[in-house]
Amino acid sequence: MAHGSSGLRRVVHELAKFGAVGGAGLLVNLGVFNLVRHITDLPVVRASVIATVVSIVFNYVGFRYFTYRDRDKSGRTKELTLFLLFSAVGLVIENGLLFAATYGFGWDSPLQNNVFKFVGIGVATLFRFWSYRTWVFRALPAKEAVADAESFLAAAGRSREPEPEPRAGQRVG
């Protein structure tokens, strides 16, 4: 049971860090969205896509260097490619909901735009959390973690002074 609770604790800790980065990314996303809507005449979904792209860049930096900094860093090109692929799917989910609300149902006031932008972000975030932790920022395989720990311990053992060999007839321990 202790193993299960530590696993649950680890996921809760990861979810909290994911939420912190995601919450900041949400503020970036909504802030850029409203700024673009205020200073340009771009249609609502185009403004939203711009905001989503800015928040994707922000989130990648936060996830890589805060939430998942302890994860495997060996395949950065693959990691970034998968991150962008899953982020693009999230972008479609997020902005697809906004598009449906705006153009399908005619809900196009600034308040309605922000509500459906927020709902779209929420739905896309569930997908992103699952895909990022499963495919993008993968945990080091147990075999590699054990090998890393063993090499660390071996290096630590070599750095200490060797204990003197017992003399003939001397009792040990």
N, C-alpha and C positions, 0 to 999 in steps of 0.2 A: 504494500500500500504506500509506503514511503516513496518508492520510485514513481508511482503515479502522481502523487501530490507535487513532487519536484518538477515533473513534466508539465503539470497544469500550471504551476507557479511560473515556469519558464515561458509558457505560451501567454499567460496573463501579462508578464513583464514585457514580452515582445509586442503584444497588442497595445500596451500603454505607450511604448516608444513609437509604434506605428501611428497611434492616435495623435501623439504630440506633433510628429512631422506632418501627418495628414491634416490636423487642425490648422497648423500654420499654412499648409498648402491650400486649405479651404479659404482662409482669409486672403491669400494671394490671388486665388482664382476669382473669388467674388469681387475683390478690390479692383483687379485688372478689368474684369467684365464690366463693372459699373463705370470705371474710368473711361474705357473705350466707348461705351454707350453714351457717356456724357460729352466726350470731346470729338466724336466722329458721327457720321451718319450711316455707319455700317449696319446692315440688318442684324437682328438680335442673335441669330445662330452663328454668324461669322464672328461677331464680337465674342461670343462664348467660346468658339474654337480657339481664338487667339489667347483668351484667358486660360483655357485648358492647357494649351501648349506651354505657356509661361509656367504654370503650376507643375507640369510634368517635369520640366527642367529643375525647378526648385525642389520637388519631391525626390528626384533621383539623387541629388546631392545629400539631402537629409537622410534618405534611406541607406545609401551606401556608407556614409561617414558617421551615422548615429545609430539608426535602428538596427542595421545589419552589418555593422563594422567588424563583428567577429566571424562573419561568414566567409566562405571560400572566395578568394580574390584572384585565383589563378586564371580564370577565363574572362577577363574584362570585356573583350569584344563580344563574346557570346552573351555575357550578362547584359551589356548595353543593348544588344540587338533584341534579346528577349524582353527586356524592360520596355523598349520602344514599341515592340509588337503588342504586348499586353496593355500598355498605356494607350495605344491606338484603339484597341477594342474598348477600353474604358471610355475613351473620348467619344466613340460612336454611341455607346450606351448613354452616357451623360447628355450629349447633345441631341441624340435621337429622341429622348424624352422631352427635351426643351422644344425641339422641332415639332413633335406631335402636339404638344400643348399649344404652341404658338400658331402653327399653320393648320393643324387638324381640328382644334377646338376653338381657335380664335382668342385664346387667353393671352393677350399681348400687352397688358399694362406693365409698368415697371415692377410693381409688386408681384404680379403673376410670373413675370420673367424670372425674378429672383427666387420665388418659391420653387418653380420647376427646375431651375438651374441647381438649386440646393438638393432637391429630390433626386435629380439625375446624378449629382456628385455622390450622394449616399448609396444609390444602387451600384454605381460604378466602383465605389470604394470597396464594397463587399467582394466584387470580382477581383479587384486589384490586390486586396490583402491575400486572398487565396492564391492567385497566380504568382505574385511576387515571392511569397514564402515557399511555394511549391516548386517553382521553375527558375526564378531569377536569382534570388539571394539564397542559394542552397546551403544547408548546413554542411560542414565538413563531414565526409563519411567517417564512421566510427574507427575504421582501420587506420585512416590517416591521422585522426585525433590521437589514437593510442601510440602510433609511431612517433608523432610529434612529442608526446609526453615522455616516451621512452628515451628519445634523443636528448630531450631537455634534462632528464634525470641522469643520463649517462654523462652529459657534459658537466653537470653540477658535481657528480662524483669524481670526475677527473680533476676538478679544480681544488678539491680538498687534499690535505696532506695524507699520504697513505699511512695506515696504521702499521706499527712495527710487527714483524712476524714473531710469533711466540717461539721461545727457545726450547730446545729439546728438554722434555720432562716437565715443562711449565704447564700448569693447568690453565685452560681457557675458560672464561666466563663463569 
